[in-house]
Amino acid sequence: MRIKTTVNNKVYEREVEPRLQLADLLRHDLGLTGTHVGCEHGVCGACTVLFDGLPVRSCLMLAVQAGGHEIHTVESLAAAPDKLHPLQEAFRASHALQCGFCTPGILMTMKAFLEENPAPTEEEVREALSGNLCRCTGYQNIVDAVMLASKK
């Protein structure tokens, strides 16, 4: 099937198999490897991207569903290689990552969350993070980073 979609403000037209996952289109066809595939069941949140501004699990979506829609991946956050997004800056300043595998999905989830709720409480941040699994950090530094980013 032929699709036309916008990814990170760039329009792509591709011929895709009807069963191709959106995560595979992003990673393998478009070379956007920041989107990580963890569980492939939509549980871990590592593959989260923004689909028309809303966080979705790209491992649960088919690439054909992206036709006519706008997708943003973690690669779209930084304005330039030397100009990080406030969330990325806060994650760095708060030591909110260790292995980094879950970080892209968390960043995209929190970007949408902060756009909807720019002054969250710590409890609201924890609730918003509940769909993203991290095996390394224990979450406290991630919560601290999101709270720091909300102040920027």
N, C-alpha and C positions, 0 to 999 in steps of 0.2 A: 504494500500500500504506500502511496505517496503522501507525505505530510509536510506541512510548512509550519514551523514553530519559531518563536523568539526565545533565545536562551542568552541570558546576560546581555540583553539589548542588541543582540545580533540575530538576524533572521537566517534560519537554516531550512533548506528543502532536502528531504531525504526519502529514499525508497527504503521502507522497513518491513520486516516480517511482522505479521499481525500479532505474534506471540512475544515479540521483543519487549523486555521490560524497559521502562523509562531510565532506570539506573544504568542499564547496559548501553542505551543510546548515548547517555551523557558521558560515561566513562570510556567506552570502546570506540564509538563512532565519532564523538566530538572531542575526545581527549581531555575531558574535564574530570580528572581523577580525584579531585577533592571530595566528591560524593562517594562515601564509602559504603560498601555492602557488608553487613554483619550477619544478621540472622536469616535474611531473605523471607521473613514471615511478618514483617512490619512491627516487630516487638521492640527492637533495640533503638531505633531512631537514628542510627548512623547515616542512613541514606536520605535524611530529610532535606528537601529543597522547598523553595517557595513556588507555588503554582498559582498564578494570578494573585500573588500576594499572601496566599495561605500556606502554612506548612503542611506538606504531604510526604508520605513515604514513597520514594521513587521505586522501591523494589516491589511495591504492590500495584503500581500503575503500568499500563502498557504504553509504549511509545506512541502508538496511534492516538491515544487519548490526549496527547500533547498538541495535536494539530490545532492551529488557531489560537493557542494559548501562550502565555508568557511565563517563562521559568527563570528563576534565579538560583544559582548555586553558590557555594561558599567563595568561589573565584570572583564573584561579583561584589563582594564586600569592600575590599580595599580599593580606594580610588586610584592608587598607583602602588608599585612595589615598595616605595618608601613612605606611603601614606595609608596606614592601617585604619580600618573602621573603628569607631570608639569601643565597640564590643571586643574587637581583637586586641586593642590597646589595653583594655581592662583585664582581659584574660592573661595577657603577658604580665601586667603589673601585679596581678593577684596570684600568680603561679597556679592558674586554674586548669592546667593540663599536665598530663604526664606522658603517656604514650601518644596521645593525640588522635587516636582512631575515632573516638566518639565526637571529638571537638567540632568538625564541620556541621554535623547534624544538630548539635546543641546550639552552635552559633546561629544557624538559620531559624531554629525554633525560637530562640530568644530575640532575634531581630523582629520577627513578626509579633511576639509577645510584647516587646517594649514599644512597638508602634501602636499597639492597641491599649497598653497600660504603661505610660511613660514614667509613672511614679509608684512602682509596686512596693508592697511590703515584702519582707523576707518570706513569709508564709505563701504569698502569691507566687513568688519566684519558685519556691520549692514545688508548688502544685504544677506550675507550668513546665518544670523540668521532669515531672514524674513519668513522662513518656520517653525519656532518653536515658539509656543505661550507660553507666561508666563503671568499669571494673577497677580503676586505678586511684581515683582521687578522694572518694568519700563525700564528694559534692560540696563541702563547705567552701572551698576556694572558688568553685564555680558560682555558688550563690553570692559570695562576696564580689566576684567580678561583675555579675549582672547588676547587683546593687550599685557598684561603682559606675558602670556604664550608664545606668539610669540617671545619674547625676550630671552626666556630660550632655 
